[in-house]
Amino acid sequence: MRTKLFITLTAAILFTAGVISAQPAQKSGTVSGAALETSPSAQTRRWSLTDCIGYALEQNIQVRKSAVSVSLGEISLQQAKDNMLPSLSGSMGENLGWRLDAGGTDESSWGGSSRTTASLSSGLTLFSGFQLRNRVRLAGLDYKSTQYSADQTKESVSLNIMSAYLQVLYSQEQVTNARNQADATREELALAAERLTLGAIANSDYLQVKTQLASEESSLASAVNNLKMAKLNLMQLMEYPVDESFEILRPDIDAIISTAPAADAVSVYQEALEVKPQVKIAAINREGATIDLEIARGAFFPSLSLSAGMSTGFTEAAEIGSQLKNGFSPSLGLSASIPIFRNNQNKASVSRAKYGITTAELDELNTRNQLRKEVEQAVLDAESALLSYQAALNRYDSSVESYNVSEEKFKLGAMNSVDFLIQKINLTSAESNLLQAKYELVYSHKIIDFYRGVELTF
């Protein structure tokens, strides 16, 4: 259930923040992107969800590494295209030689000679079973795949930031509710003290209210600490230096809930098929497997290559020009390579490529099925979250009415502190359940937006 996922993510966020909360906080300096210098004006800035996601996408290591992979894929694509161009190379050489010359006498001597050569050669593959062309197509698909993989990484980071952002909002409301409860009990304790002085209540009644206040002050302290941990976790997910003045914008959660449309699993799934990068990657892998088969079959065809070259040289310093002209030797060649038998390597390559197509098709089907299941679960979780929210809202409204009546009775002395505190505890429980149900509902709607490809924002 998505509700359980939200609770699990919440617990994970708080646990992560609790582990690192012992580290000393640092004031942020000048950073790139959405960050500002820690001037007085910068310290009052409130970050929207869009700001947080944008900053995280600029700073996240995995996102930056995925951008590098995209650049490498572009280089590979260009190299595959360049492989279809003719090659050109040149060379120069100097050859020294000696020979023993007797000269027809009893004395002999060594004579030396040298020859300087230069050559220029070029080669071009005219036909190779369309393998070069298919490798260009395959490199193009690989390049697109790295782009979609980068998009998938960005989606993962954005979803984590959104979850942490909601946790901060949830924690802020917990602090507000806990503070309001403590303030109300503090007023009730003052009233109980006056009535104790007048002898209207027993000391045990006064101590009951005092104990309740201590419990609520402890809950307030825990809520404040949870808020600090939630902020810390959000900043660290953003790769933002810890800053105690970090604050986020608070959207109108009630308006978001009231305007969220009902979702249909079939329509959401159809939208997800058009936008989710994992689906596009799976389709590219299937198409790439088909090209691998074409490349493997291309090895059965003969290859045809064209070569051309020229060379010249000279042996003595005198008449260099004449020697270069007379030694000029152009060449032009056409060669064909016909595969006859290669120990069944080509046959095995074709068989492997066919199985590769089957595997890619099954992977694509699995990706689509997994996405469908996730969408169906998300829509069901949204429906369940709405029912839970409505039930929690009804319970809260009833608890407020009961509490208001009990509060009037308590002030008039018509209800003892034990019965009144029971009503207050019921209200606190209903308020807590409503708060959790509200954010589970918002989270479930944002998950549906995520599958539809809608920007994660408020």
N, C-alpha and C positions, 0 to 999 in steps of 0.2 A: 504494500500500500504506500502511496506517495506521502500520506500522513506520517507513517512510520519513518519514511525516508527523511522527512523534514525534521522529525525529532532526533533521528540519528545524526543528521548533519549538525543540528544544534548542539548535541552533546559532544560531537567531535570538535567543533569549533571551540567550545568552552574548555575542553580538555587540552587542546593544543595551546590555547592562550594561557591556561593555568600552568603548563610546563614551562613556558617562556616568560611568565610574569615576573620571575625572580631576577631577570636581566634588567640592568639599569636603563631607564629611559634616556633618550638623547634628543636634543633639540635639532630640528632639521635645518640644514643650511640651504644654499642655492642649489636647486636641482633642475633638470631639464623637463620638458613636457608641461604637464598641468600643474606641477609644483610651483610654489612661490617662495620668495625669500621670507625668512622669519622676521619680517618687519611687523609693526603693530597692525598695519592694514591686512597683511597676509594672515596673521593669527586669527582674525575675525572671519576669514573665509569659511564658507560652508560648502562641502563637496556634495554634488549630486551623484546619483548612481552613474550617469554618463561620464562625469569627470573621473570617478574612481576607475571605471572600466577602461577609459581612454588612457589614463596614466599607467595602469597595470599592463596594458598591451604594449606600451612603449618600453617598459622596464623589465618585463618578464623574460627570463633567460630562455625558456623553451620557445616562446614566440620569436625571439631574435634568432635563435638557432634555426627555426623553421624558415625564416626569411633567407638565411644563408643557403639552406637546401634549395630554395626556389632559384637563387642566383646560380648555384651549381647546375641545376637542371637546365637553365637557359644556356649555360656554356656547353653542356653536353649536346643540346639540340643544335646549336650552331656548329659544333664540331661534326655532327652527323651530316649536316648540309655541306660542310667544307670537304668532306671525304669524297664527294662527287666531282670535285674540281680536279683538273690535271695537276700533277706534281711537277716540280722543277727543281733541279739541283745542279750545281757546278762544282768542278774540282780542278786543282792545279797540282802539278808534281815536278819535282826536280830529281833527275836520276844522274848519279855520278858513277863513272866506271874507270877502271885502269886495266892496262894490258902490258905484258912484258915483250919488248921489242929488241931482238938481238942485233938487227941492223946489218947482218952479214959479216960481222967482225967478232973478235973474241969478247968484246965488251957488249953488255946489254943494258937497257934502261927501261924504266917504267913510263909509259905514256898515259895521260888521263884524258877523259872526254866527259862532256855533260850534255844532257838533253832536258829541255823544259817543255812540259806538255800542259795543255788546258783543254777542258771538255765541259760540255753543257748537255744535260739530258732531261727528258720529260716523259711522263707516262700518264696514261688515261685509261681507266676501265670503261669500256664501251658497253659491256653487258655482263652481268653476273647473276642471272636469274632473278633480277629485280631486288636483290638483297640490299643494295645501298639505298634504294628508294624506300624500301620497307623499314630499314633501320632509321631513316629520317622520320617516318610516321611513328615508329615506336618511341623514339626520343621525344617527339612532340607530345605523345600521350603521357610519358613519364614526367614531362615538364608540367602538364596540367595536373597530374596526380600530386606533385609536390605542392602546387598552389592550393589544391583542395585540402591537402593534409595540413597546410599552414592555417587554413580557415578553420579546420577542426580543432586545432590547438587553441586558436583565439576563442572559439566557442566554449571550450572547456574552461579557460581562464575567466571568461565573462560570466559563466554560470557560477563559478566559485565565488567571484566577487559579489554577484547578486545575492547569493545565499548569506555571505558574511555581512552584507549591507542590511539585509532584513533582520539578521540577528542583532545588529546594533539597534535598529528601530525597536525591535521586540524588547531588548534590555532596557532601552530608555523608558518605555511605557511601564515596565516592571518597577523601575525606580520611582516613577511618578505615582503609581498606585501604592507602592509601599510607603512612600512619604505621606501621601494623603491619609492612609490608614493610621499611621503613627500619629499624625497631627490630630486626627479625630479622637483617637484613644487618649491623647494627652489632655484634650479638653474634657473628656469624660472622667479622667483621673482627677482633674482639678475639681470637677463637680462632686465626685465621690469624696474627696478630702473635705469639702465644705459640709457635706451631709454627715460625714463621720464626726466632724467637730460638733455638729448639732445633735449627734446621737441618733440620727435617723437611720443609719445602717450600722451593721456590725463591722468590726475590724477585718474579718475574713472577706467581706464583700469588697472592701477597699483594696486588700492585698490581691484579690483576683484581678481587678482592673490594672493594678500596678504590674503584676506578672504579665498580663497581656501586652502592656506597653513595652516591657523589656523584650518580649518575644518579637514584637513588630519592629522594634529598633534593630534587633539582630537581623531580621529579614531585610530591612532597609540596607544595612551594611553589606549583606550578601549580594543584594541587587546592584548596589553601587560597584562592588568588586566585579560582578559579572559583566557590567557595562564596560568597565575598563578593559577587561580581558577581550570582550567582543571588538572593541575599537582596536586593540593591539593586534588581534588576529587579522582584521581588515587591512590595517596598514602594512602588515607583513606580507599578506597576499598581494598587495599592490606593489611590494618592494619599495615602500615609502618609509624613510627614516622615522622612527618613533617620535611623535610630537604630542605632548599633553594637551596642546590647544586644538588638536584635530577635531573637527566637528563635521557632521553631515547634514544635508538638507532633509527636512522631514516632510514627506508628501502627505496628501490627504488620503489616508488608508481607507477610510469609510467611503470616500468618493470612488476610489478604485474598485472596491467591492461592489458598490451599487451599479457601476457602469460596465462591469465585466460581462461579456456575452456568454451565453451557454455554448458549450463546445460539442461538436459531433465527431465521434472517433473516425468515421469514414472520411469526412471532409478534411479533418486535421491531418490524417495519414496521407491523403492525396497532395496536400500542400507540402508536407514534409518530404515526400518523394521528389519534389521539384527543387528543394532548396538545401537539403541536408548533404554535407560534403561526403559523408561515409557512403551514401548511395552513389554519388558521382564517382568516387574512387573505385567502388566495386564494378561499376559499368566500364570504367577505363581499363581496369585489370582484365575484364572479359575481352574487351576489344584488343588489348595488347596481346592476350594469349592467342587470338586469331592471327595476328600479325606474326607472332613467333612461329606459327605453323607455316605461313607463307615463306618466311625466311628459311625454315628447315627444308621445305620443298624446293626452294631456289637452288639448294646445293646439288640437286640432280641435273641442273642445266649446265651446259658448257659456259665458260667465261671467255670473253673476248677483250683483249687489251691492245692499246696502241702505244707505241713507243717511238721517240724521236731523239736524235742527239747530234752533236757536232764536236769534233776534236781537231786539234792542231798542235804544232810544237816547233821548236828550233833547237839546233845543236851548238851553234857558234854565235858570238856577238855580231859578227859581220853578216850583212844581208838578212837581218831578222825578218824584215817585211816580206821578202821573197820566200823565205822558208815557211813563214806562217801561211802565206798564200798557197804555196805548193803542198804544204802538209795538211791543208784544210780537208777534213773528211766528214761530210754529213752522213746521217743514217736515218732510216725510217723503217719501222717494223710493225708487224701485225701478228699477234700470237693468240692462239686459242688453247684453252685447257679443257679437256673433255673428261669428266669423271666416269670411270668404268667400274671400278670396284674399290671401295675404301673400308673393307672389313665390316660392312653393314652399318657404318657409323651414321650415314645419312638416313637410313631406314629407321634406326633407333631414335634419331633426333625427331623425325616426323611422328613416331609413336608417342614419344614424351610430350611433344607439343599438343597432340590430340588429347592426351590425358590432362594437360595443363588447361585446355579449354573447358573440359568437364569440371575440373576443380574450380576454375574461375566462375563458371556458371552457378555451381553450387554455393560458392562464397557470396555471389551476388544475391541469390535467392535467400540465403541465410541472413544477409544484411537487411534485406527488405522485410523478412519475417520478424527479425528482432526489432526493427523500427516499428512495425505494426503493433507488436506486443507492448512496446514501451508507450506508444501513443494511446492504445486502449487502456493501459494501466493509468496513464496520466489523466485521461478523461474521467475514468471511474473514480480516481482519487479526488478530482475536482468536484464531482457530484457528491461524494461522501463528505468532503470538507464543507460543502455548502450546507448539507443537512446537519452536520455537527455544529456549524456556526449558528444556524437558526435555532437549534435546540439550546445551545449555550446562551444565546441572546435571550430566549424566553426564560430560561432559568435565572439569568442575571436580573431581568426586569422584575420577576417575582421576588427575588431575594432583596432587591432594593425596596420594594413596597413593604415587605415584612420587616426589614431593618428600620425603615422610617417610622413604622408604627411602634416597634419595640423601643426605638430611641426616645420617642415622646413619652412612652410609659416609664422608661428608666429615669428620664428627667423629672417626671412627676412623682417618682417614688413608687409607681405601681408595678414595677418589675425589678427583681433582684439582679445583681451583677452577673450571676452564673447564667441565668436564662438569656440575659441581654448579650453576653459574650458569645453564647451559642449562635445567636442570630448574626452577630458580627463575623464570626468564623465562617458561617454559611455564605455570607456575602463575599467575604474574601476569597473563598473557594470558587464561587460562581464567577467572580471577576477574573480570577486567574485562568479558569477554563475558557472564558470568553476571549481573553487576550491570546491564548494559545490557538484557539480555533480560528480567530481572525487572521493570524499570520500564516497558519497552515493553509487557509483559503487563498490568501494573496500569493503564497508560494506556488500553490497548485495552478493558479491562473498564469503565473509567469512561466511555469514549466511548459504549459500549452503554447504560450507565445514563443518559447524557445524552439519547440518542434515546428511551429508554423514559420519560423524564420523572422519573426517580428523582433525588432530591436528591444533589448532588455533595458527598459527605462521606466520612470514613473511620470 
